[in-house]
Amino acid sequence: GELTLFDTTGLSEEIPGSKCHRGYQNNGGVCVAIDSANEKFYNPKYFLEDINQIRKDYAQKYSVPNMHQLVWSNEIFQFLDTLEYTNISQQSGKIWRHDLFLGSAYFNALSDFEGMNDPYFKKSTKAMITTFLDTTTSDSSTLDSLELLNPYQKFIQCAPKVIGGSTKMICVIGPSGKAKLFDMDTVSRAKNVVGSQCAAKYTDEDGLCVPEDSSKLSFFGNPTDFVKDVNVMRKTYAHKFNVPNMHQLVSLARTINPKMADASFQVWKDSLATIAKSFDETRSSPKARVTWRYVKTVYSGIKEAIEMEVEENLVEMNQEHFLEFISNGNSNSHVGLLELLNPLQTHIGCAKRMGPVESYMLCVLGDEGQFKMWNLKKNSVKPGSSCKNGYKNEGGLCTMPIPTTRIPPKKAPQTTDAAQLFSSGIIQIFITFIVFFL
């Protein structure tokens, strides 16, 4: 919005048209749009390129091992387009976070990124950084442009919203709802290897974790990968805390099919998935927290999300607050992603919930109605040593043996006696014919 003229002294030695913006080319000293039909006030493509370049620069500078490339998400746009700003503020911090660009700041949002965030990067101790994050997020529910440096985020989408009579640009970033940035201390920078901790289906490219095939990415994620990753985390914590009864979550019925590469296929367990589709937490349900429990989440990034949830609740939260958190969750709500680590749960069913207030995956777990935390004192019992009847210990996780029934092979059609007699007669005639001519 500022008035900027060219050098009017007549002494400039610059070549006319030599510093055209992206998407423009020099045409006789004038910068002309290469594709004028699709040129916009500020092309989102350039905005995304700038963000990812900044993420790569900071990943290299601070040896960030898991900085992921952001991609546009049409799934976010589906709910962001109709979401009121007040609801965005209420839901931010659950399965996604947001950034707010005021006025024309969207156009210039990244032009002085380092200068705008220099105060944060000057904080010298981890305690100072933690205090800053806690204070900022509690006051405004957003870290502003620092949200763009959350290494766990993989998706972004922006849309204009009318706020207080003026139009502002809102960007939603996911799938992490936590205000999490990277370590900047000297020890971490020396220990970490940039690009060494990319998520599955991502590869390191000069310090940035880039998706192998962005067309297959989904903000909500893949249900099969989700269940697999959750069980990996259940086994991980079973070993870390010597949990004797951590059971595998099964999402459904399995059918053995020799023709399939993994010899099985999965579908959501019907009863729990049906509950997930219709459950309304604003209304009482007689079986909620009695025979099943629930949690709101997304499928993508679940391993990292569980790690952060465990760190927040088991490491950073004091025992009194943690017990109060568990008690409240058992009485009238849930305990967040810790629900996915309830040792005695054995089944899960999920459904996508899209609404004007919030959008998420609702997962229902059974058949336990209460959340029961494992012993946090790391006792000497062995993981998987106390499985339910019918389950067996497989590497510390109590698993249900896969049924041995197989799909019977197709039988060859049986021939009738008449057909067999006819076939025998034809063969006899053929042999007689050959002998006759010999």
N, C-alpha and C positions, 0 to 999 in steps of 0.2 A: 504493500500500500504506500510505500514511500516513492517520492519522485527522484529518479536517478537519471542524469543526463550523461552523454558522452563527453570526452575531453574536448572542451571548446577552445583550448589555447592554440590549436593548429600545430602543435609541436609533437604530437603523438607519432611514434614510429610503428605502431601496431598495424597489422594487415587487415583491411576491412573483411569481415566475415570469417576471421580465423578462430573465433572463440564461440562458435554456435553451441547451443544447448543440445542435449541428447534428443534425437528425433528430428533434428534440423540439419541442413547442409548449406554450404556456401554457394550462393547463386549470384555471381557478379557483385559480391561485397555485401549482399543481404542474406540473412539466415532465413531459409525457406523450409517449411515443414515437409518432411519426406512423405508422410501419409496424412495430408491435411484433413481427410474425411474422418479419421479416427483420432485426431489430435484433440486433447482435452486441456482444460485450465491447468490441471496437474494430473498427469497420467499415473494411475495406481501402480502400473508396472514399474515405473521408475522409483516410486515410493518403496515398493517391496525390495527392489534391487538395492536401494540405499540402506534399508534396515539390515538386510543380510550381509552387506559389506561391513557395516558397523559391528554386527555380531561377530563376524570373522576377525575384524581388527582387534576387538577386545579379547577374543578367545586366544589369539596369538600373543597379545601383550601380557595377559595374565595366566597363560598356560591352562586355559579352561578345558577339561577333558571331555565335556559333553554338551557343547554349544550346538544346538540343532538349527537347521535352516527353516525359516518360516515359509509356509505356502498359503495361498488364498484358500479359504474354505467356504464353499457354497452352503454347507450344512449350517454353519454359524449364521450366514446371511438369512437363512430361512426363518430363524427366530429373532435375529437382531433387527430385521426390517420392520417387524411389528411390535417390538418391545419398547415400552415407554422408558424414559430415562430413569424415573424413580425406581422402576423394577430392575433396571440395569445395576443401579447402585446397591439395591438390596441383595441381588444374586451374585454380584461380583465377589470373588473369593471362595466360591464353592467348587465349581468345575472349570472356571475360567476367570480371567481378570480383565480389566479394561483400562484404556487410556483415553483422555479427553483432550482434543485439540481445539483451542478457542479461536474463533474468527478465522483469519487467514493463516493461522499457525500451522495448519495441515500442509500448506504449500511450503513453508519454511521450517517445518518441524525438525528436520535433521541437519539443517545447514550449520548449526552451532551446537551439535549434540554434546561434544566434549566440554565446551564451555558451560553449558547449562548444568551438567552433572558433575562438574569438577568438585563442588563442595562434598559430595558423597565420597568420591574417590580419594579425598584427602584425609578421611577418617582412618586413623592409624591402627586401632585395635578392634578385635572381633566384638568386644562388648559395646563399643561405640556404634558399630555397624548394626548389631542386634537391636540396640535401643532406637536407632534411627528407623529401622524397618518397622518395629512395633509401633512407634509413635506415628509414623506417616500413614501406615495402613489403618490404624484405629481412627485417625482423624478424617481421612478422605477416601478410604477404600481403594486408593490407587497410588502407585509410585510415580505417576506421570510417565515421562519418557523412559525412566529406568525400567518400566515394565517390559520394554523392548529388549532388555538384556537378560531376562530370565532364561537360562540355558535349557530348561525342561520344556519350554513352550515350542510347539511345532506348527500351530495353525493361527491364522489371523484373518479378520474381515472387518471392514470399516463401512459406516453408513452415516449420513447426516441426520441430526436430530435437532428439533426446535427446543431450546432450553432457555427459559426466561425471556422469550420473545426474539431470540436470535438463533441462527443456525450454527451448530457446532458439529464437529466430526468426532464420532465415537468409534474407537477400534477395540474389538473384543479379541483377546488372545488366549489360547488354550493348548492343551487340556488341563493345565495345572491351575489350581485355585490358590496356591500358596505364594506369598511374597518371598520368593527364593532367588537369591543371586549367587554368584560364585565367590570363592575365597580369594582374597587379595593379598594375604600375608606372605612374607618372603618364603616361609617354610613350604606352604602349599604350592607356591609358584615353582619352587625347586623340585618338589616331589611329583607334581602332576605332569602328565604328558598330554599335550594338546591333541584333541581328537581321538583319544584312546578309549573313551567310554561311550561310544555311540550306541543308541538303542538298536534293537533288532530291525533289520531291513533298512538300515542307514549305514553309509560308509564315510570315512574321513576324506575330505578334500581340502587340503591346506588349512586344517584346524576347524573346519565347519562340517558337522555331521549332515550329510546330504542324503535324501531318500533315494533308494535304488530305483523306484518307480513311483513318482509322485501321483500318477493317475490312479493308483490303487490305495492311496491314503484316505483315511476317513477320520474326521474329528471324533465321531462317536465310537469308531473302532470296529474290530472284528470279534464276534462272540467266541469263536473257537480259540483264537489267540488269547482272548481275555481269560477264559477258564484255565487254559494252560499256564499263563503267567501267574494267575492267582495261586494255583497249586505249587508252582515253583517257589513262591514267596512263603507259602504255608510250610513247605519242607525246609526252607532256609531258616525260618524262625523256630521250627521244631528242633533243629540242631543247635541253633544259637542259644536257646534257653532250656534245652533238654526237656522238651514237651513230650510226655509219653503217649498222648492220645490225640495227636493232630491228624485229622482224617481228610482224605482226598475229597474235594467237592466234585460231584458228578452232576452234569447239567441235563441228564437225560438217559434215554434208552440207547443201548449200543447193539448194533447188529454186525456180526462177523461176516465179511464178504471177501473171499480170497482174491477177487478181481480188483479190489481197491488197494491203492498203494499203502495206506496206513491200516488196512484191515478193519476199519471201523468208521462209522459216521455218527454225528451227534446232532440232536435236536433238543431244545429246551424241554425240561420236565413240564408236562402240560399243566398240572395243578398249580405249580408255583408261578409259571409264566402267566397263567390266567389271572392270578391274584395281582401280579405286577402290572397287568394291563388296566385293571379296574380299581386298584386300591386308592383311596383318598385319605390322606393322613389327617385331614381336618375333621373327619368323621370317625367315630369309634368303631373298631372292628373286634369282635369277640375273640378271634384267634391270633390277632397281632400281639407279639411278645408273649404268646402262650405256646403255639406250635410252630411259629415262624417269626422271623425278623426281617428287616429291610434296610437298604442303604441306597442313596442316590450317588451316581457316579457316571463315568463314561468308560468305554472299553480301552481306549488308547492311553498309553502311558501309565498303566495301572501299577506296574512294578515300582516305578519311581515315586508314584503317588503314595503307595503303601509305605515305602521307606521313609518319606517325609512325615507321614502321619504317625508312624511309630516313634520317630525321633522327637516329634513335638509332644506326644503324650507320655512316652515312657522315659524320655531323657530330660526334656526341658521342663515338663510340668511336675510340681512337687506332689508328694504322695497324697496329701489331703485333697488337693484339687482334682487329682486323678480319680480317687475313690468317689468323689462327689460327681464327677463327669460320668463314671460308670453307673452310678446309682440313678442319676437322671435319665440316662439312656435306657436303662432297664425299665424305668417307671412309665415314661411317656414319649419316648422318642427312639433314637438309635445312637450308636457310638461312632458314627462316621465309618471310615474305611477299616477300622479295627473289626467291624462286623465280618469282614472277609477272612479274619484270622481266628474266629471263634472255633476252638479245636473240635468240638463235638458236632458241628454242622456237617452234613454230608451231601446235601442237594442244593441246587440253585436254579432259579429261573428269572429271566430278565425281560424287560420290554421298554421300548422307546416311548418317552412321554414328551409330547410337544404341546406347549400351551402359551397363552399370552403373557404369563407371569414368569415362567421358567421352563427350560427344556433340559432333559437329562435322560439317563438310563436308570430305571428303577429295578433293582435286583432284590429278589425275595429269597431268603435262605431258610432251610429247615433241616431237622425237625425240632430244633431247640428254640424255646421261647425266651430264654434268658441268656445274656452275654456272660460267659464265664472265662475270666482271664486265667492264663496259666501262671504257674509259680515263677515269679520274677527273680528268685534267688539262685537260679541256675543249679538246682540240686543234682544229685549224682545219678538219677534215673536215666535210662536210655530212651532216646526218641523212638517212638513206635512200639514201646514195650507194653502198652495197655490199650490195645485196639478193641473195638466192639466185636461182638460175635459175628462171624462171617467175613471179617476184614483181616488182612494180613499185613505185616510190616514189610514195606519195600523202601529201604534206604531211609528210614525214619518217618515215613508217611504211611498212615494206615489206609490201605487201598482195598477196594472191592474187586475180587478176581473177575476178569472178563468171562462172561458165559462161554462155554465151549461148544454150544450148539452152532452148527454151520448150515448155511443155505445149501440144501441138497442139489447136486448137479442134475441137469435136465436128462431125463431118460430117453433113450432112442425109441421111436415108435415101434410097437410090436406088430409083426406081420401075422396075418391070419393063415390058417391051415391051407386055405384055397390058394392064397398068394404064394405060400411056400411050395405047394404042389406045382403051381404054374411055373415058378422059377426053376424048380428041379427038372421039369419037362423040357424047358428051353435049353438048359445046359446039356441034357442028354441028347437032344436033337443036334446041338452044335458039335458035340464030340463025334456022333455018328457021321455027320457030314464030313468032318475032317478025315476020319478013318476011311471013308468010301473013296476019297480022292487020293489017298496014299496008295 
